[in-house]
Amino acid sequence: MTTKILAMKNSVFYGLKTLQSIHARNFSIGALALGPVNLKGRSFLTLKDFSSDEIKHLLWVSGDLKHRIKHEKQYLPLLQGKSIAMIFEKRSTRTRMSTETGFSLLGGHPCFLTSQDIHLGVNESSTDTARVLSGLSDIVLARVNSHTTLEELVKDASIPIINGLSDLYHPIQILADFLTLQEHYGSLSGLTISWIGDGNNVLHSFMMTAAKLGVHLRVATPKGYDPDSSIIQEAQRLSKQVRISRLMHGTQFLLTSDPVEAARGSNVLVTDTWVSMGQEEEKKQRIKDFLGYQITMQTGSVAKPDWTFLHCLPRKQEEVDDQVFYSPRSLVFPEAENRKWTIMGLMVSLLTDYSPQIPMPRF
């Protein structure tokens, strides 16, 4: 199949070794110091708006909290006296559980609002809702149908707004994915991630992040299910020249409709649901169109010897078979747990001046 290599300008390509899985508390040390990072008061709608150093800082804080709270059994009431308004237009297991338990664990009070509790833009305008919640809470996480809703909230809110998922991006998922890979491989720079599936919001967030971390991205989608064209253009720009460790390196960004070609030479195979919420009527056609896109051990046979698998869940068997999903190569359950630590790291970073206590990991 015809392949587009949108960017491949590698001044330096980091060689990879097969690394043993390491725990968050055993991050590999020795990375150069980050530049000054202060995210307090910022909103978090898309990783497009965040620099390489800022993303690394978020991962560092997340790993630090995981180490101190989970492994050292420390009590850190960093958000004591604060509250979060959680707006959910779409249901979720991981987003709700990670945010509620994480905010509570840090001493704060979460308030869950479904579409039956709050009607954004229906009974009350997004402008009024943003102003009301700004006076009643310290931060908002909104899981919405349209990304425009988030942009409207940010425009009128005086507190940080977090994108819990929109039709365009799912940035909190990507933080969990990269923390999981950091823990497993010991560093991120030079890894190759292969996305095999739909050109959806999760992929869009990978495209806005990978190059900033020195990660190569290979994408296979069926014809007609390509990522958003404007996001492709931005990913192309990022892949050509990104600042890593004070030097300029390019990363590879490949688009194809051949899953095997995308998987070739990859460290990480990733997929997601083929039928998102709201697309149920398209299910039969989508399953037909995605024929050949199931990730199996055969798919992994062309990947690197140390290849692993990610899926943001919930998973259907047509997307990945049991042999891969429940194998030692699958990182899906550590990935799901890291949704809690990364949302905690994000909320602490947006609401406080907290500095990590563990040494900075190697990125």
N, C-alpha and C positions, 0 to 999 in steps of 0.2 A: 504494500500500500504506500501511497505517496506520503512522505514525511516532511514536516516543516521543522527545521532547526532554527528557531527564532534568535538564538544567541549562543555563541560558543567562542568566547575570548578568554581563554584560561592562561593568565600570566603564571599562576602557580596552581597546581592541582594536588591537593593533599593526598598522599597515598594512604590507603586504609589497611589496617591489620585486623584480623579476626580478634575481637575483644570479648572478654568474658563479661557477663552481665554484672553490673555493680550497683549497689544501693545508692539512694539519694545522699545518704550521710557519708558516702565514700566517693563523692565527686572527684574526678581527676583535677589536680591543682596545677597552676602554672600559667594561666592565661594572663595577658596584659590587662592592666587596669582599665576599667571603663571611664569614659568622660563623665562629667557631673550629670547626674540624673535626678530630677525632682518632678514627680508625676502628681503630686498632691493637687486636687481640684480639677484635674483633667477628666474629660469624658472618654469613653472607650467604645467607639462604634465600629472601627475597622483598623486592622494592623497596618493598613496603608498609611495611616497618620502617625505611626510610631517608627522611630529610628532603630537601627541595629542595636545601639547601646541601650536604648529604652526597653526593647524586647528582652535582651539578655538580663537586664536588671530585674524585670518581672520574673523571669525564670529563676534567677538567683534568690530573690525574696521567697518565692514559692518553695524552692528546695530547702531554704533555711527554716521556714515555718514547719515543713514536714519533719525535718530533723529534730527540731527543738520540741515540738508537740507530740509527734508520734513516737519517736525513738528515745528522746530524753525525758518524756513524760512531764514536760514543763507546762504550767498554766500561764497563758499569755493573754490577758484581757485587754488587748490592744484597741478593741472597738467598744469597750464598756461605755454605756450611756448613749450609744448611737443606734440608729434604726435604719433598715433598708426596706423600701417598697418594692415588691416583686410583682411585676405585671406580666401575666401569662395569657396571651391570646391563643397560644398553642400549648398543648400538654407536654410534659416531659418528666422522665424519671431522674436522670442524672443532673440536669440543670437545677431542678427544684431541690433535690436532696443535697447536692453539693453546696448550694448557696445557703439554704436554711441551716444545715448542720454546721457549715463553716463559719457563718456569721455568729451563730450562737456560741460556738466553741471559742470565739474570740471575745465573748462577753457582750455582744450586741443583740438586738431584737429584730428578727425578720417578720415582715407582714406580707402574707401571700394574697394576691388579688387576681381572681379569675375574670373572664369576660362577663360573668354574671355580677361581679362586684364593681367593675369599672368598665365603662363603655367609651373607649378612646375615640373622640371625634364623632360620637353619636349623641349620647345624652349630655356630654360635656366636651368642649373643644380640647384638642391637645394642648393648646396654649394655656387654657385655664387649669387643666390637669397638671401641667408642668409647674405652674405657679403654686397650686395648692400643695402638691407633694413636696415642693421645695421648702415649705413652711412646716411640714409635718414629719419629714424624714431627712436623713443625711445623704442618702444615695439611692438611686433607682436602678434596678435591673429589669429590662423589658424584653420579653420574648414575643416578637410581633410578626404579623403577616407581611407587612410592607416596611422596607428600610426607610421610606419617607417618614413614617411615624416617629422613628428614632430621631431623625433630623429635626422634626418639628418640636419634639420634647427638648432636645439640646438647645434649640434657639431660645426658648423661654424659661428654661430651668436655671436656677442659681446653684444647683448641686450637680455632682457627677452623674452621668447616665451611662450605664453599661449595656451593650448589645448582648442579650442572652440568646439571640438567634433572630435573623431576619431572612427575607427571601434572597438577599444579596450576599450576606456574610455570616460566618459563625466563628468569630475570633477567639472566644473563650475555649472552644474545642481545640483549636490549634495550639494554644499555650499548653494544654494538657498533653497533646501529642508530642511536642518538642521536649517537654520535661521528661516524658517517658523514654524518648530516644536518647536524651542526655544521660539519664540514669543507666540505660542499657549499654550504650556504646562508649561512654566516657567523654565524648565530645561530639559536636554536630558538624563542624566544618569539614567539607569533603564528602559527606554522605550523599547518596543518591536515593531519592524517594520516587516511587512510581505510583501514580494514581491511575486506577483502572476502573472506570465507571462513568457516572453522570457528571456533566459539567455544572455542578451545583454550588451552593453557598460555602460548603466546607472546602471544596477545591479552590474557590475564589480566595479564601483566607490563606490557604497554603501558597497560592500564587503571590500574595502580597507579603509573604514572610520568608519563604525559603531562601531567596537570594541574599536577604539581609543577614542570614546566619551562615552563609557560605555553602548552602545546600543545593544540590542539583535536583531539578524537577522534571520528570518525564511523564507525560499525560496521554492516556488513551481514552477517547470517548467515541461512541458510535456517531456516525454522521447525523447531523441534526440535533445532537445533544452537546454541542461544543460549549465551552465557557463563554461568558459575556465578552464581546469584542473589545470593549474599552478596558476591561480587566486584563485581557490578553496583551494589549498594547502596553499597559503599565508593567506587567510582568516581564515583557520583553525589554523594557527600559531598565528595570531593576537588574535583570540578569546580565546586561552588558557591562555594567560597571557599578560595583558596590564597594563600600569601604569596609575592609575587614583587617583588624590588627594593624591599622595605620598604613596599609598597603592597598593598592587597587587590584582587584581580581575580578574576573568575569565568572559567571556560573552558567551551566547549560540549562536551557529550557527547551524542551522538545514537545511537539504536539503530533499525535498520530491517531489513526483509527485502528491500529493493530496492537492488541494487548500484549502479545509476545514481544514485539519490538519495544514497547514501553518498559517491560519487566527486565529486559536484557541488561545485565551488569548492575542491577539495583541492589541496594541494601535493605530497602523497606518497601513492601507492597501494601497499598492502601486502597480500600474501597468504602462505599457507603450504600445506603439504601437506593434502590433503583426507582422506588415509588415513594415520594415524599408525601407528607400530609397535604391534602388538597388535590392530590393527583390520582386518587383511587380509581376514577373512571378511566384513566389511561393505563391501568395496570396490565391488561392483556397485551396491548400494543407495545408497551415498554419492555415487558419480558421477552417478547418476540424480537424487538430491536436490539436488546442486549445479549442475545444469544452468542455464546463464545466468550463472554466477559467474566464468567465465574472464575474466581481465583482458586486454583488447585495446586497440588504439589507439582503438577506438570508445568504450571505457570512459573513456579519457583525454580524449576530446573535450569532456567536460563539466567537466574539472578545470581548475586554473589553467594559464596558458601555460607556467609553469616546472615543471610536474609531473615527478616522478621516481618510480622504482619500486624496491621492496625485496622480497626473499624470503630467508628464512634458510637455504634449501637443505636437502636435495636437492629439486629441482623436477621436476614432471611437466608435460607439455605441456597437459593439460586445465586446469591452474591458471592458466597464463599462456602466451600464444602466443610463438613465436620473434620475431616482429616487435617486441614490447615487450621481451622478455627480453634480446635481444642488441642493443638499440638504445642510443644515447647517453643516453637517459633512465634506463636501468637502472644502478643502483648496487650490484648484487648482489656483484660481485667485490671492490670496495673494502670492502663490508660484511663479506664473509667474511674478508678480511685483518684488518680491525679487531677480529675476535674475538680475535686474538693480543694486540693492544695493550691492549684493555680488560681481558682476563683478567690481563695483566701488571700493569696499573695497579691492579686490584683486589687481587691477591696482595701487591703491594708495600705498599698501604695497610693491609691487615689484619695485616701482619707487621713493618712498620717505621714509623719516624717521618718518612719521606721527605717533603720539601716540593718542589713543582714549581719548576723553574728558569725556565721561560718565563712571560711575563705571562699573567694569567688571561684566557681568551677571553670574548667577549660571549655571554651566554646569553639 
